[in-house]
């Protein structure tokens, strides 16, 4: 029987490292992934019971807004949103082998944030400019934004 010790263990790459190593497996155009990411977030929100989703662009920023928080939907006890953005998390509502799009926003963006009830939570990089926040559609209090 073979025995193993602590030196035999290897550290697995993080989700973001995995995505950056093989970007073509996660987006159709790794050189310009913003539309893929926005589309992924939009379909996630709709799959997780959002009834209205709006996608907007301002310069290099994209804003995906809905009437409900879809990021925490189906996830128990998520207080730190960075957990959702930094991991590959299944989304069975979209089908077999589907995963949530927040990790793509985190992996490919220079900055990403969540806007909820007039509060901005920066997940990565810089806070968005005021012009991006002003895109928030009336009646849609929750958004995920990112800049490529």
Order of alpha helices (4+ residues) and beta strands (2+ residues): alpha-alpha-beta-beta-alpha-alpha-beta-beta-alpha-beta
